């Protein structure tokens, strides 16, 4: 799976969990924060990949 697809999947999960959190489900807030951490990791991997690609050109 590409990083872009993984990012899109994580964003979909975040939308669901955040909606549950807004309706009062506190444990969904914990899951949303975990998803946000995964998104941060994926974004960092994308940034590094882009930078490496720029350097190799």
ChimeraX attribute file (.defattr): number of C-alpha atoms within 10 A of each C-alpha:
attribute: neighborCount
match mode: 1-to-1
recipient: residues
	/A:1	5
	/A:2	8
	/A:3	14
	/A:4	12
	/A:5	10
	/A:6	14
	/A:7	18
	/A:8	13
	/A:9	12
	/A:10	19
	/A:11	17
	/A:12	12
	/A:13	16
	/A:14	21
	/A:15	13
	/A:16	13
	/A:17	22
	/A:18	19
	/A:19	15
	/A:20	16
	/A:21	17
	/A:22	11
	/A:23	10
	/A:24	11
	/A:25	13
	/A:26	14
	/A:27	11
	/A:28	19
	/A:29	18
	/A:30	14
	/A:31	16
	/A:32	23
	/A:33	14
	/A:34	13
	/A:35	19
	/A:36	16
	/A:37	13
	/A:38	16
	/A:39	20
	/A:40	13
	/A:41	13
	/A:42	17
	/A:43	15
	/A:44	12
	/A:45	13
	/A:46	16
	/A:47	12
	/A:48	12
	/A:49	13
	/A:50	11
	/A:51	11
	/A:52	11
	/A:53	10
	/A:54	9
	/A:55	8
	/A:56	6
	/A:57	5
